[in-house]
């Protein structure tokens, strides 16, 4: 008998891409996996999308595998997934997260669960997520020693690497399957205070430090219409990104932790183009610093033991410290282009 899989699907104000969200839900019901249930968490939408989705579920879900929850406020991606995980962690073996802008392939869940079944050391697994133009959106992610993230084979249509399994620092939160036993070993799975952008990478690192591996499997998993929810709130997205990158670096015991704050402060320079951007970046740094200090004071820290990390040259460390990551990453990508394609 197939092991039980709980699938978390989070919605917030999806009316502007409601056709994609409905198609995403439809694809879940067409998964060739007989033992799963879906937790549809609506994060207090105020655009009517929650009612449309609920009506759709009542019409289409013939097997009654969906539980619908509407929260009392918007808890963000992290808070929504935490609620879904809390509701299901004692009722199955595996926990999957699927974004509401991902159209999943019908055989993907079965194949990804098989990877977890074949190796007890695997804590998280993902396959290939493609963009609508069929290029790779995600085939797993690597962090470097500065905790800067790289998407493997990003933008490629085809590459030999995509046809073989390999270990990654973390799997993509848009569609991953986790071993619940591994998640239970984490001090805290999701951090709702972070709202977004402090989840999949943090889960991956902590799993490695506990002896569980994250893996890419050559499974065509779906199409990702990336960033539909956050795209409507660019200021919030940018602020979360700056704040949570700082938190991530300050709570992680890596060799360049002392450069985390200087690197974040350097982000103030490009934000000076407008008063609002400067205020947002400054606020993000202050909040991130305070939150990280409180976490560390309580004894929370993240190790990097065992995790596959990209080694950096001194020049790349300097670039990460003084330049925006979208620029500094180019040095690493260029150096490794003949070994592994990164984006």
Secondary structure, 3 states (H helix, E strand, C coil): CCCCEEEEEEECCCHHHHHHHHHHHHHHHCCCCCCEEEEEEECCCCCCHHHHHHHHHHHHCCCCCEEEEECCCCCHHHHHHHHHHHHHCCCCCEEEEECCCEEECCCHHHHHHHHHHHCCCEEEEEEEEECCCCCEEECCEEEECCCCEEEECCCCCCCHHHHCCEEECECCCCEEEEEHHHHHCCCCCCCHHHCCCCCHHHHHHHHHHCCCEEEEEEEEEEEECCCCCHHHCHHHHHHHHHHHHHHHHHHECCCCHHHHHHHHHCHHHHHCCCHHHHHHHHHHHHHHHHHHHHHHHCCCCECCCCCCEECCCHHHHHHHHHCCHHHHHHHHHHHHCCCCCEC
